[in-house]
Amino acid sequence: MRTKKRALAVIVGAVLSVGLLGAAPAQASSLSCSKTVGSSGGTAWCTGSGTRRVKAVCDYESDKYSGWITQNSGTKYATVPQCTFNIENIIFEVQ
């Protein structure tokens, strides 16, 4: 009985590990992004490939978002939405 349980555990483990190793993300993002934060806006750019958008973290108002940007290679600048009062930070969201 003990041998059957071990054999079953080994088989289940092998099936699970093969299934998990075979699963890969649909599209891997290989972006390297940088930013410069000013008083009410900023500059954001990414190099590589993937899809991302920029979030402006604003003081005293709701955060603002750019549209989604997809790039295959090279460097692309993103328009950072301007905050009315002050921008705290720029955050990159990657799909």
Backbone torsions as a table, in degrees:
resi	resn	phi	psi	omega
1	MET	NA	-42.5	-178.7
2	ARG	-62.7	-38.4	179.8
3	THR	-65.0	-40.5	179.2
4	LYS	-64.7	-40.0	179.4
5	LYS	-65.5	-41.4	177.8
6	ARG	-64.1	-44.0	179.9
7	ALA	-61.6	-43.0	178.7
8	LEU	-63.8	-41.8	179.1
9	ALA	-63.3	-41.1	178.7
10	VAL	-64.8	-43.6	-179.5
11	ILE	-65.1	-46.6	179.2
12	VAL	-61.4	-44.1	178.3
13	GLY	-61.1	-41.1	179.6
14	ALA	-66.0	-43.0	179.7
15	VAL	-64.0	-44.1	179.5
16	LEU	-64.4	-42.7	-178.1
17	SER	-68.2	-38.4	177.5
18	VAL	-66.3	-41.9	179.2
19	GLY	-63.7	-40.9	-179.2
20	LEU	-73.3	-37.6	179.4
21	LEU	-70.1	-31.0	-179.1
22	GLY	-75.1	-19.5	-179.0
23	ALA	-80.2	127.1	178.8
24	ALA	-129.4	151.9	178.4
25	PRO	-63.4	149.0	-178.2
26	ALA	-62.7	-43.5	179.6
27	GLN	-143.9	116.1	179.4
28	ALA	-83.5	137.8	178.7
29	SER	-95.4	130.2	177.1
30	SER	-125.9	58.2	-178.9
31	LEU	-97.6	141.8	171.7
32	SER	-120.9	113.8	-171.3
33	CYS	-114.5	149.9	177.7
34	SER	-136.6	162.6	-177.8
35	LYS	-150.7	156.9	170.9
36	THR	-131.6	121.9	-177.6
37	VAL	-101.4	126.8	177.4
38	GLY	-102.3	-153.2	-178.1
39	SER	-79.7	-44.1	179.4
40	SER	-127.6	2.6	-179.8
41	GLY	-156.3	-163.5	179.7
42	GLY	-176.6	-174.8	179.3
43	THR	-124.2	139.6	179.5
44	ALA	-139.4	138.2	178.3
45	TRP	-148.5	151.6	178.4
46	CYS	-133.0	147.0	176.1
47	THR	-118.7	138.8	178.6
48	GLY	118.9	-149.3	-179.3
49	SER	-132.7	145.9	179.6
50	GLY	148.9	-173.5	179.7
51	THR	-124.8	132.8	-179.5
52	ARG	-154.2	166.0	171.6
53	ARG	-138.9	168.4	-176.5
54	VAL	-114.6	135.9	176.8
55	LYS	-113.2	124.3	174.6
56	ALA	-94.5	118.0	178.7
57	VAL	-88.0	108.4	-173.7
58	CYS	-101.2	149.5	172.0
59	ASP	-85.7	139.7	172.3
60	TYR	64.3	17.0	176.1
61	GLU	-159.8	169.5	-179.9
62	SER	-65.9	149.1	175.0
63	ASP	-63.8	152.5	-178.0
64	LYS	-120.2	148.0	-175.6
65	TYR	-123.5	146.9	170.1
66	SER	-85.6	176.3	172.5
67	GLY	-77.4	168.0	177.1
68	TRP	-73.6	136.7	-179.5
69	ILE	-120.8	126.5	176.4
70	THR	-111.9	130.9	177.6
71	GLN	-135.5	147.1	-178.4
72	ASN	-97.1	-28.0	178.9
73	SER	-169.4	177.2	177.4
74	GLY	76.4	-161.5	-179.3
75	THR	-120.4	132.9	177.5
76	LYS	-127.5	135.9	175.1
77	TYR	-89.8	146.5	177.5
78	ALA	-113.5	142.2	174.3
79	THR	-77.6	119.9	178.4
80	VAL	-88.5	122.9	178.5
81	PRO	-59.3	138.0	-179.4
82	GLN	-79.2	137.4	173.2
83	CYS	-90.3	149.2	-179.1
84	THR	-69.2	-43.3	-174.3
85	PHE	-103.8	-64.7	-174.4
86	ASN	-152.8	141.8	175.0
87	ILE	-102.6	129.6	-179.7
88	GLU	-86.7	-42.0	-173.6
89	ASN	-162.1	163.0	172.9
90	ILE	-119.7	127.4	-177.3
91	ILE	-121.0	136.8	176.7
92	PHE	-94.5	130.2	173.9
93	GLU	-112.1	124.3	-174.3
94	VAL	-111.8	137.1	175.5
95	GLN	-93.3	NA	NA
